[in-house]
Amino acid sequence: MGITIDAEYNGTAFIPIDSVSLKKNHKYRLIIEETIDEKNPTAWDVLQNHIRSIDGPEDWSENLDHYLYGSSKKHRRMELNE
């Protein structure tokens, strides 16, 4: 069974932020993940939270100028394999 505990590292030990009920003098395995400072997220944190969350038309990348600035759409060339 696994649980998630938020903790701060003080240079010597991990200090749980909230109280925990673990057995004293018992060995545990820690898997360390850096958490996002939700009060001050970096631009990278914001972008990572939006991966695969923005929907758009199929030809979005091909006609970006049309969708951003209203210019004429580029017409797709018909491929021989279509």
ABEGO torsion letter per residue (X at the ends): XBBBBBBBBAGABBBBABBBBBBBGBBBBBBBBBBBBAABBBAAAAAAAABGABBBBAAAAAAAAAAAAGBBBBBBBBBAAX
